[in-house]
């Protein structure tokens, strides 16, 4: 019996519109506000959906440094997070907890 072929899932493939990208990041900020790696990873997913090289160039970063900063083990500075969010056309929001 032939085994079914599995296809890796990549959330970046599902983020097609600016609204979907904003909702995805908002979900991370709302559901896991202390999960710095998860939020950075979500920004990375959105950047990959838009094209990591183009995002890095527009943000004034190297593609490698952007991948590293937004990776699972990355620890991006707030300046990097804000720069990437702005490049992606996104804003972070604050409200009373």
Backbone torsions as a table, in degrees:
resi	resn	phi	psi	omega
1	UNK	NA	131.8	-178.1
2	UNK	-77.5	132.4	178.3
3	UNK	-73.7	140.5	177.3
4	UNK	-66.4	142.9	179.0
5	UNK	-81.4	130.9	177.0
6	UNK	-99.3	146.8	179.7
7	UNK	-118.8	127.2	179.4
8	UNK	-62.1	139.1	177.9
9	UNK	-90.1	134.1	176.3
10	UNK	-131.8	112.9	-177.5
11	UNK	-58.9	-28.3	179.6
12	UNK	-58.9	-28.8	178.2
13	UNK	-69.0	-20.3	-177.8
14	UNK	-94.1	-11.6	-177.1
15	UNK	-91.9	90.3	-172.3
16	UNK	-103.1	-27.3	-176.9
17	UNK	-119.3	158.4	176.1
18	UNK	-57.7	-34.1	179.1
19	UNK	-66.4	-43.0	177.8
20	UNK	-63.1	-39.7	179.4
21	UNK	-64.9	-44.6	179.6
22	UNK	-64.9	-42.1	179.1
23	UNK	-64.7	-37.9	178.5
24	UNK	-63.5	-48.0	178.8
25	UNK	-65.8	-41.3	179.1
26	UNK	-60.2	-38.3	177.7
27	UNK	-61.5	-43.6	177.8
28	UNK	-63.3	-44.5	-178.3
29	UNK	-65.1	-32.4	-178.2
30	UNK	-83.5	-47.2	-172.9
31	UNK	-82.8	-27.7	-176.9
32	UNK	-141.5	60.7	-173.5
33	UNK	-64.5	-19.7	178.8
34	UNK	-92.2	-6.5	-175.9
35	UNK	-86.2	81.9	-176.1
36	UNK	-59.7	-44.2	-179.7
37	UNK	-64.0	-39.2	179.5
38	UNK	-66.3	-41.4	179.4
39	UNK	-67.9	-43.4	176.4
40	UNK	-62.3	-40.1	177.8
41	UNK	-63.6	-37.9	177.6
42	UNK	-63.3	-42.2	175.2
43	UNK	-61.6	-38.1	176.9
44	UNK	-63.8	-41.0	177.5
45	UNK	-60.6	-43.8	-179.3
46	UNK	-66.6	-41.5	178.5
47	UNK	-62.1	-40.7	177.6
48	UNK	-65.1	-36.8	178.9
49	UNK	-64.0	-35.4	-179.5
50	UNK	-85.6	-19.9	-176.7
51	UNK	111.9	101.3	-173.2
52	UNK	-57.3	-41.4	-178.7
53	UNK	-62.9	-44.2	-179.8
54	UNK	-66.3	-41.6	179.5
55	UNK	-63.7	-45.6	179.5
56	UNK	-59.2	-46.5	-179.3
57	UNK	-60.5	-47.2	-178.9
58	UNK	-66.5	-30.5	179.7
59	UNK	-84.3	-7.1	-179.7
60	UNK	76.9	29.2	-179.8
61	UNK	-122.1	159.9	172.6
62	UNK	-78.5	152.1	179.3
63	UNK	-59.3	-40.8	-178.9
64	UNK	-64.2	-42.8	-179.7
65	UNK	-68.6	-33.6	177.5
66	UNK	-67.9	-45.8	176.0
67	UNK	-56.8	-45.5	-177.9
68	UNK	-64.1	-46.3	-178.1
69	UNK	-62.7	-36.2	-175.4
70	UNK	-100.0	12.6	178.7
71	UNK	-81.3	173.3	-179.2
72	UNK	-57.3	-35.8	-179.5
73	UNK	-100.5	5.0	-179.5
74	UNK	-71.1	159.9	177.8
75	UNK	-141.5	73.4	-174.2
76	UNK	-68.0	147.5	174.7
77	UNK	-71.6	161.4	176.6
78	UNK	-60.7	-37.0	178.6
79	UNK	-59.6	-42.3	178.8
80	UNK	-66.0	-44.1	179.8
81	UNK	-59.8	-46.2	-179.0
82	UNK	-66.7	-39.2	179.4
83	UNK	-64.1	-44.2	-179.8
84	UNK	-67.5	-44.2	179.0
85	UNK	-58.5	-44.6	179.4
86	UNK	-62.8	-43.4	178.8
87	UNK	-61.0	-36.0	-180.0
88	UNK	-79.4	-4.6	-179.0
89	UNK	78.8	27.4	-177.9
90	UNK	-118.1	155.0	174.7
91	UNK	-126.5	141.4	172.7
92	UNK	-86.5	146.3	-176.6
93	UNK	-119.1	152.1	174.8
94	UNK	-123.6	141.4	173.1
95	UNK	-151.9	163.4	-178.2
96	UNK	-63.1	134.4	-178.3
97	UNK	-77.2	NA	NA
